Amino acid sequence: QVHLVESGGGLVQAGGSLRLSCAASGSIFSINTMGWYRQAPGKQRELVARINFGGSTNYADSVKGRFTISRDSAKNTVYLQMNSLKPEDTAVYYCAAGPRGLDYTYWGQGTQVTVSS
């Protein structure tokens, strides 16, 4: 079992920045990829960014050039640095982890990000 705890959400003005953190604990050996998803009111959950433990990353087109996902293996923590935030980035952001690809077995509780115009 892997336990994920997100932090770092909040309220920010458009153009501002936030950094989300996701700390993993438990059976870390069972996961090889982590990602950030988001879900806005009335919309489906969407993948924002992901990173595998070999270091490769992928981003949704809507956040490329503005968001950066990174990992600190010593702290078992994945970060999402979000710059140039837009009101349309407002959503609950969820951290996810799994053994491979998009096979996300474990999910965090979510953290709210609100971007005001």
Protein Blocks (a to p, Z undefined) as FASTA:
>chain_A
ZZdddehiacddehiacddddddehjfklpcbdcdddddehiacddfbdcdfkopacddf
klgokaccdddfklopacdddehiafklgccddddddfbhjlcfbdcebiaddddZZ
